[in-house]
């Protein structure tokens, strides 16, 4: 995995990387504790690997639990060029918003297409991350995401046994996503932005009900899906700490 840049601040090392066409970023404690749990972070549609909310959650996971966190740009997002069909779908979303029309049907189709392409990219990224000596194959792996990141995670988890726990935010839901959620059996924490007019509460609850996990928790918070309240980030930290553990203390020299 070739790293293209590296910066360090407040105990966190940030390294950008490329992997074939994939562009991503890796955050680790500057101590680089071997075997620390690894979190995969999926960004929302229209954003990128360094979206402000994603970065805030990643830095909190690194500084609070000593985790390593990785994010990649979805196809056509961030540093990746957008193909013609994806651009047409993005334009249709903006046009619907400007006209005051529902965007859910367009977003659902767009997210599904992006997520199907992102799943093998996440698997290739995880392979490369586990080859790094500071991560390794024994580090527990979790996944978190919002909107597009949820769809990607719901499609990824059933085919990726290395993921041990998942924490999700708001998403547009259709029958296909509900059906895919039935295949997920690992622990799940799911958040509903209760006052977001774009997301339908009833379908969000139906998605939660569909998860096949023996342990699943539903959180409903006031407000919209962004920004995520700080107390929900704290809850996510506690959730992952329960299921992935915390990073071991760095060995003294």
Kinemage of the C-alpha trace (Angstrom):
@kinemage 1
@onewidth
@group {chain A} dominant
@subgroup {mainchain}
@vectorlist {calphas} color= white
{ca unk a 1} P 0.000 0.000 0.000
{ca unk a 2} L 1.847 3.147 -1.166
{ca unk a 3} L 1.415 6.144 1.140
{ca unk a 4} L 1.422 9.469 -0.674
{ca unk a 5} L 1.611 11.858 2.281
{ca unk a 6} L 1.967 11.841 6.059
{ca unk a 7} L 1.147 14.377 8.775
{ca unk a 8} L 1.023 14.163 12.573
{ca unk a 9} L -0.936 16.233 15.086
{ca unk a 10} L -2.175 15.784 18.667
{ca unk a 11} L -1.056 12.176 18.891
{ca unk a 12} L -2.640 11.122 15.578
{ca unk a 13} L -0.747 10.131 12.443
{ca unk a 14} L -2.644 10.712 9.167
{ca unk a 15} L -1.437 8.983 6.003
{ca unk a 16} L -3.044 9.214 2.568
{ca unk a 17} L -2.746 6.182 0.327
{ca unk a 18} L -3.632 4.880 -3.114
{ca unk a 19} L -4.445 1.310 -4.075
{ca unk a 20} L -4.969 0.922 -7.814
{ca unk a 21} L -7.863 3.375 -8.417
{ca unk a 22} L -8.815 3.581 -4.736
{ca unk a 23} L -7.882 6.702 -2.774
{ca unk a 24} L -7.941 6.531 1.004
{ca unk a 25} L -6.655 7.757 4.335
{ca unk a 26} L -5.417 5.956 7.436
{ca unk a 27} L -5.403 7.430 10.941
{ca unk a 28} L -3.333 5.762 13.653
{ca unk a 29} L -2.004 6.699 17.088
{ca unk a 30} L 1.510 8.069 16.781
{ca unk a 31} L 2.540 5.218 19.066
{ca unk a 32} L 1.382 2.805 16.318
{ca unk a 33} L 0.371 0.095 18.783
{ca unk a 34} L 0.489 -3.277 16.995
{ca unk a 35} L -2.796 -5.169 16.978
{ca unk a 36} L -5.054 -2.192 17.758
{ca unk a 37} L -8.632 -2.650 16.495
{ca unk a 38} L -9.278 -1.357 12.989
{ca unk a 39} L -12.374 0.654 12.037
{ca unk a 40} L -13.509 1.043 8.435
{ca unk a 41} L -15.409 4.316 7.913
{ca unk a 42} L -17.888 4.756 5.056
{ca unk a 43} L -18.778 8.321 4.083
{ca unk a 44} L -22.169 9.636 3.015
{ca unk a 45} L -23.115 10.197 -0.610
{ca unk a 46} L -21.805 13.407 -2.142
{ca unk a 47} L -19.001 13.613 0.418
{ca unk a 48} L -15.562 12.000 0.621
{ca unk a 49} L -13.052 10.218 2.839
{ca unk a 50} L -12.255 13.403 4.786
{ca unk a 51} L -15.785 14.676 5.318
{ca unk a 52} L -15.805 16.743 8.552
{ca unk a 53} L -18.115 14.409 10.486
{ca unk a 54} L -16.173 11.325 9.438
{ca unk a 55} L -12.860 12.906 10.436
{ca unk a 56} L -14.264 13.966 13.816
{ca unk a 57} L -15.443 10.426 14.545
{ca unk a 58} L -12.172 8.925 13.323
{ca unk a 59} L -10.003 11.170 15.473
{ca unk a 60} L -12.165 10.435 18.503
{ca unk a 61} L -11.788 6.680 17.954
{ca unk a 62} L -8.024 7.036 17.656
{ca unk a 63} L -7.588 9.247 20.714
{ca unk a 64} L -10.228 7.586 22.934
{ca unk a 65} L -9.736 3.876 22.202
{ca unk a 66} L -6.370 3.842 20.442
{ca unk a 67} L -7.947 2.499 17.259
{ca unk a 68} L -6.700 2.623 13.700
{ca unk a 69} L -9.304 4.079 11.307
{ca unk a 70} L -9.384 3.850 7.519
{ca unk a 71} L -11.645 5.595 4.994
{ca unk a 72} L -11.745 5.411 1.216
{ca unk a 73} L -13.438 7.541 -1.418
{ca unk a 74} L -16.488 5.847 -2.918
{ca unk a 75} L -16.434 5.541 -6.718
{ca unk a 76} L -16.752 9.002 -8.273
{ca unk a 77} L -16.246 10.779 -4.939
{ca unk a 78} L -13.385 12.741 -3.410
{ca unk a 79} L -10.242 12.312 -5.474
{ca unk a 80} L -11.877 9.864 -7.894
{ca unk a 81} L -13.383 10.962 -11.237
{ca unk a 82} L -17.130 10.521 -11.736
{ca unk a 83} L -18.409 8.614 -14.763
{ca unk a 84} L -21.204 9.931 -16.976
{ca unk a 85} L -24.006 7.844 -15.452
{ca unk a 86} L -23.038 8.797 -11.919
{ca unk a 87} L -22.918 12.465 -12.925
{ca unk a 88} L -26.408 12.202 -14.411
{ca unk a 89} L -27.712 10.730 -11.164
{ca unk a 90} L -26.008 13.420 -9.092
{ca unk a 91} L -27.486 16.114 -11.340
{ca unk a 92} L -30.935 14.551 -10.977
{ca unk a 93} L -30.659 14.736 -7.183
{ca unk a 94} L -29.749 18.433 -7.298
{ca unk a 95} L -32.587 19.143 -9.720
{ca unk a 96} L -35.096 17.335 -7.491
{ca unk a 97} L -33.905 19.264 -4.457
{ca unk a 98} L -34.213 22.576 -6.290
{ca unk a 99} L -37.748 21.684 -7.390
{ca unk a 100} L -38.783 20.528 -3.926
{ca unk a 101} L -39.339 16.981 -5.175
{ca unk a 102} L -38.539 13.724 -3.320
{ca unk a 103} L -34.980 12.552 -3.800
{ca unk a 104} L -35.294 9.138 -2.140
{ca unk a 105} L -35.958 7.106 -5.334
{ca unk a 106} L -32.922 8.617 -7.070
{ca unk a 107} L -30.643 8.302 -4.032
{ca unk a 108} L -31.634 4.689 -3.398
{ca unk a 109} L -30.730 3.661 -6.946
{ca unk a 110} L -27.519 5.713 -6.907
{ca unk a 111} L -26.401 4.414 -3.507
{ca unk a 112} L -27.008 0.821 -4.528
{ca unk a 113} L -24.876 1.215 -7.651
{ca unk a 114} L -22.051 2.890 -5.727
{ca unk a 115} L -22.152 0.378 -2.870
{ca unk a 116} L -21.992 -2.627 -5.182
{ca unk a 117} L -18.808 -1.213 -6.678
{ca unk a 118} L -17.403 -0.195 -3.282
{ca unk a 119} L -17.715 -3.641 -1.644
{ca unk a 120} L -14.797 -5.295 -3.538
{ca unk a 121} L -12.781 -2.104 -3.085
{ca unk a 122} L -13.235 -2.281 0.688
{ca unk a 123} L -12.189 -5.939 0.644
{ca unk a 124} L -9.037 -5.111 -1.324
{ca unk a 125} L -8.318 -2.216 1.045
{ca unk a 126} L -8.738 -4.469 4.073
{ca unk a 127} L -6.341 -7.000 2.543
{ca unk a 128} L -3.739 -4.254 2.085
{ca unk a 129} L -4.276 -2.811 5.570
{ca unk a 130} L -3.845 -6.193 7.219
{ca unk a 131} L -0.542 -6.587 5.373
{ca unk a 132} L 0.827 -3.569 7.246
{ca unk a 133} L 2.958 -4.652 10.224
{ca unk a 134} L 1.274 -2.161 12.574
{ca unk a 135} L -2.151 -3.680 11.847
{ca unk a 136} L -1.785 -7.356 10.971
{ca unk a 137} L -4.386 -10.052 10.393
{ca unk a 138} L -5.320 -10.475 14.063
{ca unk a 139} L -6.603 -6.927 14.674
{ca unk a 140} L -10.377 -6.924 15.284
{ca unk a 141} L -12.288 -5.087 12.549
{ca unk a 142} L -15.397 -2.895 12.813
{ca unk a 143} L -17.335 -0.843 10.300
{ca unk a 144} L -19.229 2.442 10.632
{ca unk a 145} L -21.100 4.562 8.116
{ca unk a 146} L -23.857 7.033 7.320
{ca unk a 147} L -26.235 7.085 4.320
{ca unk a 148} L -24.198 5.657 1.414
{ca unk a 149} L -21.857 4.226 4.037
{ca unk a 150} L -24.784 2.270 5.492
{ca unk a 151} L -25.729 0.717 2.158
{ca unk a 152} L -22.105 -0.216 1.543
{ca unk a 153} L -21.799 -1.772 4.997
{ca unk a 154} L -25.035 -3.744 4.676
{ca unk a 155} L -23.782 -5.249 1.407
{ca unk a 156} L -20.225 -5.716 2.705
{ca unk a 157} L -20.819 -7.403 6.061
{ca unk a 158} L -22.448 -10.625 4.788
{ca unk a 159} L -19.547 -11.316 2.410
{ca unk a 160} L -16.741 -10.111 4.705
{ca unk a 161} L -16.352 -12.337 7.779
{ca unk a 162} L -13.482 -10.226 9.102
{ca unk a 163} L -15.945 -7.507 10.204
{ca unk a 164} L -17.014 -8.190 13.798
{ca unk a 165} L -19.344 -5.255 14.602
{ca unk a 166} L -21.087 -2.367 12.813
{ca unk a 167} L -22.439 1.050 13.800
{ca unk a 168} L -24.734 2.884 11.366
{ca unk a 169} L -26.471 6.218 10.874
{ca unk a 170} L -29.439 7.404 8.753
{ca unk a 171} L -30.133 6.007 5.290
{ca unk a 172} L -32.805 5.854 2.595
{ca unk a 173} L -34.369 2.397 2.845
{ca unk a 174} L -36.005 0.170 0.257
{ca unk a 175} L -37.092 -3.474 0.240
{ca unk a 176} L -33.775 -4.645 -1.205
{ca unk a 177} L -31.815 -3.052 1.636
{ca unk a 178} L -34.168 -4.577 4.220
{ca unk a 179} L -33.700 -7.993 2.647
{ca unk a 180} L -29.902 -7.585 2.641
{ca unk a 181} L -29.973 -6.627 6.331
{ca unk a 182} L -31.464 -10.014 7.212
{ca unk a 183} L -28.105 -11.595 6.342
{ca unk a 184} L -26.235 -9.563 8.977
{ca unk a 185} L -25.715 -11.431 12.241
{ca unk a 186} L -22.899 -9.478 13.915
{ca unk a 187} L -23.637 -6.874 16.639
{ca unk a 188} L -25.204 -3.670 15.276
{ca unk a 189} L -25.856 -0.217 16.699
{ca unk a 190} L -28.219 1.785 14.494
{ca unk a 191} L -29.077 5.491 14.746
{ca unk a 192} L -32.196 7.206 13.414
{ca unk a 193} L -32.113 11.009 12.916
{ca unk a 194} L -35.685 11.490 14.134
{ca unk a 195} L -36.329 14.963 12.703
{ca unk a 196} L -34.717 14.625 9.277
{ca unk a 197} L -37.518 15.214 6.772
{ca unk a 198} L -35.692 13.274 4.055
{ca unk a 199} L -35.572 9.991 6.001
{ca unk a 200} L -38.750 8.028 6.691
{ca unk a 201} L -38.916 6.821 10.292
{ca unk a 202} L -41.045 3.772 9.550
{ca unk a 203} L -38.637 2.378 6.948
{ca unk a 204} L -35.700 3.082 9.260
{ca unk a 205} L -37.359 1.034 11.990
{ca unk a 206} L -38.120 -1.710 9.470
{ca unk a 207} L -34.416 -1.844 8.567
{ca unk a 208} L -33.454 -2.173 12.222
{ca unk a 209} L -36.019 -4.918 12.703
{ca unk a 210} L -34.595 -6.808 9.723
{ca unk a 211} L -31.039 -7.100 11.043
{ca unk a 212} L -30.468 -10.748 11.894
{ca unk a 213} L -28.154 -9.899 14.784
{ca unk a 214} L -28.768 -11.364 18.229
{ca unk a 215} L -27.392 -8.135 19.676
{ca unk a 216} L -28.690 -4.953 18.075
{ca unk a 217} L -29.405 -1.537 19.554
{ca unk a 218} L -31.620 1.224 18.169
{ca unk a 219} L -30.904 4.890 18.932
{ca unk a 220} L -33.238 7.729 17.897
{ca unk a 221} L -31.807 11.213 18.317
{ca unk a 222} L -33.440 14.575 17.706
{ca unk a 223} L -32.260 16.600 14.743
{ca unk a 224} L -31.019 15.638 11.284
{ca unk a 225} L -28.494 13.014 10.238
{ca unk a 226} L -25.740 15.645 10.223
{ca unk a 227} L -24.140 16.696 12.428
{ca unk a 228} L -24.053 13.554 14.538
{ca unk a 229} L -24.435 14.537 18.204
{ca unk a 230} L -21.326 14.139 20.344
{ca unk a 231} L -23.156 11.796 22.714
{ca unk a 232} L -23.874 9.456 19.795
{ca unk a 233} L -20.171 9.399 18.924
{ca unk a 234} L -19.471 8.536 22.564
{ca unk a 235} L -22.008 5.717 22.347
{ca unk a 236} L -20.330 4.398 19.195
{ca unk a 237} L -16.989 4.377 20.996
{ca unk a 238} L -18.476 2.360 23.850
{ca unk a 239} L -20.174 -0.016 21.386
{ca unk a 240} L -16.970 -0.774 19.518
{ca unk a 241} L -14.984 -1.040 22.753
{ca unk a 242} L -17.398 -3.749 23.942
{ca unk a 243} L -17.064 -5.788 20.777
{ca unk a 244} L -13.552 -5.037 19.538
{ca unk a 245} L -11.786 -4.180 22.790
{ca unk a 246} L -9.390 -1.303 23.226
{ca unk a 247} L -5.863 -0.922 21.941
{ca unk a 248} L -3.194 -2.403 24.222
{ca unk a 249} L -0.966 0.106 25.952
{ca unk a 250} L 2.255 0.770 24.015
{ca unk a 251} L 5.189 -1.155 25.403
{ca unk a 252} L 7.582 0.937 27.454
{ca unk a 253} L 11.154 1.242 26.272
